[in-house]
Amino acid sequence: MESGNNDEMQRYIISTLALGLSLSIAGFQTPSANAQEMYDSSVPAHNSVIKKSPSVITIKFMEGIYFKEVRLVSTEPEKKEWPLNWKKTEKNVFSISLKVPKPLPPGRYEIQWSADVRQHYHPDGGVIIFTIKP
């Protein structure tokens, strides 16, 4: 085998490994909205623009999960946490209803949630974004 072919083969192997490594690293840097493995749908929907404050927020999941915690945070015009009323249970749930006790003013909101997927032994969670624009 010629020396030129060995050098070319080594460069090919090194570049292939480097590409594979960079793609692997990029795969671990997904935004939180995409990390919602068990998220199925919500009302209001992710990235939706609605005309008035919801009185109830509903999140549906593809499998039963142990829903641990949730926060409703406005990000515009000011950053503020808003109260939610919900019933925590030790059981796995396929959906959760969150009551909004007082009307939300116009702005951008994030529903930040976390859960455990007990059947797969890993955490899940993410952010659902919606905007109220009358």
C-alpha positions, 0 to 999 in steps of 0.5 A: 500500500502506498504512503499517500493512500495511508495518509489519505485514509487517516485524514478520512477517518479523523474527519469522519470521527470529528464530524460524528463527535460534533453531531453528538455534542450538538444533539445534547444542546437542544432547547428546553421546549424540544426536551419535552419528550412526553408532552403531547399538547396544551391549551393554550398551545405552545407558541400560540397567541391568544386574545384573553387570559385563560382561566384553566391551562391544560397539558396532555402527555403521551404516557402517564408521568409523575407531574412534580412541579409547575410555574407560570412566569411572565417574561414580557413586559416584566418578569413575574411569577403568577399563581396557579392552583392545581392538585398534586398527586403521587399517581401517574397522570396523562393530563394536568389542569392548572387553574389561573386564579386571576386574569393575566394581563397582556404579555408573553408567558412561560409554563415551566414544568417538570415531571418524572417518567417512572416507566423509563426512569428519567426526568422530563419537563420543559417550557410551553410559551404563549402570548396574550395579545388582545 
